[in-house]
């Protein structure tokens, strides 16, 4: 009961920071706060926290990304990824839908001839990493079977993103490159683990 009360307080404060305050820095902190609260909630009784309603509150915001600043959109993608990482089976099909959206967004970004928004790319990569951490290779499953074509396209996309130093040559931040390398390294571990569990 005490945990539920504290979580409600954190949830309320995060919503004030995100939905009431229009400053990007405050909205980012609101998203970080709810992410921290989710981390605390993951080891508690899921029935004590209405994760389903909460995730839809922020998932609705994802459709408004054209109205968000790069920093807010980046943090929103990471926060949604955290929802999926900590509660992958409690929020319907959102993890799979988000993974598909994030991969499509990254593919469109790399195909575009315009300059990459590296802040958004970094946040999207981290969000995707969190989703896959929670859902595993099920992200790439169709009808209970691994969709090898989708999985191969994903790997090729990450390989492109791992070469971002050439794209980021004129900037000091290399966050997008590091995020893609971390995702690639994580996937190597996950694929090996899943293969061993399925065929050993």
C-alpha positions as CSV (number, residue, x, y, z in Angstrom):
1,X,0.0,0.0,0.0
2,X,2.8,2.4,0.9
3,X,4.5,1.6,-2.5
4,X,1.3,2.3,-4.4
5,X,1.0,5.7,-2.7
6,X,4.6,6.7,-3.5
7,X,4.2,5.5,-7.0
8,X,1.1,7.6,-7.4
9,X,2.9,10.6,-6.2
10,X,5.8,10.1,-8.7
11,X,3.3,9.5,-11.5
12,X,1.4,12.7,-10.7
13,X,4.6,14.8,-10.5
14,X,5.8,13.3,-13.8
15,X,2.5,14.2,-15.5
16,X,2.7,17.7,-14.2
17,X,6.2,18.1,-15.5
18,X,5.4,16.6,-18.9
19,X,1.8,17.7,-19.7
20,X,1.5,21.0,-17.8
21,X,4.9,22.6,-18.3
22,X,5.7,23.5,-21.9
23,X,9.5,23.8,-21.4
24,X,11.4,21.0,-23.1
25,X,13.8,20.5,-20.2
26,X,10.9,20.0,-17.8
27,X,9.1,17.6,-20.1
28,X,12.3,15.5,-20.4
29,X,12.6,15.4,-16.6
30,X,9.0,14.3,-16.3
31,X,9.7,11.4,-18.7
32,X,12.9,10.5,-16.8
33,X,10.9,10.5,-13.5
34,X,8.3,8.1,-14.7
35,X,11.0,5.9,-16.1
36,X,12.7,5.8,-12.7
37,X,9.3,5.0,-11.1
38,X,8.8,2.1,-13.5
39,X,12.1,0.6,-12.5
40,X,11.0,0.6,-8.9
41,X,7.6,-0.9,-9.8
42,X,8.9,-3.8,-11.9
43,X,9.6,-5.9,-8.8
44,X,6.2,-5.1,-7.2
45,X,2.8,-6.7,-7.7
46,X,1.7,-5.6,-11.2
47,X,-1.9,-5.3,-10.0
48,X,-0.9,-2.4,-7.7
49,X,0.1,-0.2,-10.6
50,X,-2.2,0.5,-13.6
51,X,0.6,0.2,-16.1
52,X,-1.9,-0.4,-18.9
53,X,-3.6,3.0,-18.5
54,X,-0.3,4.7,-17.9
55,X,1.5,3.4,-21.0
56,X,-1.4,4.4,-23.2
57,X,-1.2,8.0,-21.8
58,X,2.4,8.3,-23.2
59,X,1.8,6.0,-26.2
60,X,-0.8,8.6,-27.4
61,X,2.0,11.2,-27.2
62,X,4.0,9.2,-29.7
63,X,1.6,10.1,-32.4
64,X,2.3,13.7,-31.8
65,X,6.1,13.5,-32.5
66,X,5.8,16.2,-35.2
67,X,5.0,18.6,-32.4
68,X,7.8,17.6,-30.1
69,X,11.3,18.9,-29.8
70,X,14.1,16.5,-30.6
71,X,15.1,16.1,-26.9
72,X,11.5,15.4,-25.8
73,X,10.9,12.9,-28.7
74,X,14.2,11.2,-27.9
75,X,13.3,10.8,-24.2
76,X,9.7,9.7,-25.0
77,X,11.0,6.9,-27.2
78,X,13.3,5.8,-24.4
79,X,10.5,6.0,-21.8
80,X,8.1,3.9,-24.0
81,X,10.9,1.4,-24.4
82,X,11.3,1.2,-20.6
83,X,7.5,0.4,-20.3
84,X,8.0,-2.5,-22.7
85,X,11.2,-3.7,-21.0
86,X,9.7,-3.8,-17.5
87,X,6.1,-4.9,-18.4
88,X,6.3,-6.6,-21.8
89,X,3.3,-8.9,-21.3
90,X,1.0,-6.4,-19.5
91,X,0.5,-3.8,-22.3
92,X,-1.2,-5.7,-25.1
93,X,0.6,-5.4,-28.5
94,X,2.3,-2.1,-27.8
95,X,5.9,-3.5,-27.6
96,X,5.6,-5.1,-31.0
97,X,3.9,-2.1,-32.5
98,X,6.6,0.2,-31.1
99,X,9.4,-2.0,-32.3
100,X,8.0,-1.9,-35.8
101,X,7.5,1.9,-35.6
102,X,11.0,2.5,-34.3
103,X,12.7,0.3,-37.0
104,X,10.7,2.0,-39.7
105,X,11.6,5.4,-38.3
106,X,15.3,4.5,-38.2
107,X,15.1,3.1,-41.8
108,X,13.5,6.3,-43.1
109,X,16.1,8.4,-41.3
110,X,19.0,6.5,-42.9
111,X,17.4,6.5,-46.3
112,X,16.7,10.3,-46.2
113,X,19.0,12.7,-48.0
114,X,18.4,15.3,-45.4
115,X,20.6,15.6,-42.3
116,X,19.9,13.1,-39.6
117,X,18.4,14.3,-36.3
118,X,21.0,12.4,-34.2
119,X,19.2,13.2,-30.9
120,X,16.1,11.4,-32.1
121,X,18.1,8.6,-33.7
122,X,19.9,8.0,-30.4
123,X,16.7,7.9,-28.3
124,X,15.0,5.7,-30.8
125,X,17.9,3.2,-30.7
126,X,17.9,3.1,-26.9
127,X,14.1,2.7,-26.9
128,X,14.4,-0.2,-29.3
129,X,17.1,-1.8,-27.2
130,X,14.8,-1.6,-24.1
131,X,11.9,-3.2,-26.1
132,X,14.0,-6.1,-27.3
133,X,15.5,-6.5,-23.8
134,X,11.9,-7.1,-22.5
135,X,10.5,-9.0,-25.4
136,X,13.5,-10.8,-26.8
137,X,13.4,-12.1,-30.4
138,X,9.6,-12.2,-30.2
139,X,9.8,-8.7,-31.6
140,X,10.6,-10.4,-34.9
141,X,8.1,-13.2,-34.7
142,X,5.1,-13.6,-37.0
143,X,2.6,-16.4,-36.4
144,X,4.9,-17.9,-33.7
145,X,7.8,-18.1,-36.1
146,X,10.9,-16.0,-36.5
147,X,10.6,-13.7,-39.5
148,X,14.1,-14.1,-40.9
149,X,13.6,-11.4,-43.6
150,X,12.6,-8.8,-41.0
151,X,15.4,-9.9,-38.7
152,X,18.0,-9.6,-41.5
153,X,16.7,-6.1,-42.5
154,X,17.0,-5.1,-38.9
155,X,20.6,-6.3,-38.7
156,X,21.6,-4.5,-41.9
157,X,20.0,-1.3,-40.6
158,X,22.0,-1.5,-37.3
159,X,25.2,-2.1,-39.4
160,X,24.5,1.1,-41.3
161,X,23.9,3.0,-38.0
162,X,27.1,1.6,-36.6
163,X,28.9,3.6,-39.3
164,X,27.5,6.9,-38.1
165,X,31.0,8.4,-37.4
166,X,31.2,9.3,-41.1
167,X,27.8,11.0,-40.8
168,X,28.6,12.7,-37.5
169,X,32.0,13.9,-38.6
170,X,31.1,17.5,-37.9
171,X,29.7,17.1,-34.4
172,X,31.3,16.3,-31.1
173,X,28.5,14.1,-29.8
174,X,28.6,10.5,-30.9
175,X,25.6,9.3,-28.9
176,X,23.8,7.8,-31.9
177,X,26.8,5.8,-32.9
178,X,27.4,4.5,-29.4
179,X,23.7,3.6,-29.0
180,X,23.7,1.6,-32.3
181,X,26.9,-0.2,-31.3
182,X,25.4,-1.1,-27.9
183,X,22.2,-2.4,-29.5
184,X,24.3,-4.5,-31.9
185,X,26.3,-5.9,-29.0
186,X,23.2,-6.6,-27.0
187,X,21.6,-8.4,-30.0
188,X,24.6,-10.6,-30.4
189,X,24.2,-11.8,-26.8
190,X,20.4,-12.2,-27.1
191,X,20.6,-14.2,-30.3
192,X,23.2,-16.5,-28.9
193,X,21.2,-17.0,-25.7
194,X,18.0,-17.7,-27.5
195,X,19.6,-20.2,-29.9
196,X,21.2,-22.1,-27.0
197,X,17.9,-22.3,-25.1
198,X,15.9,-23.4,-28.2
199,X,18.3,-25.9,-29.7
200,X,20.6,-27.1,-26.9
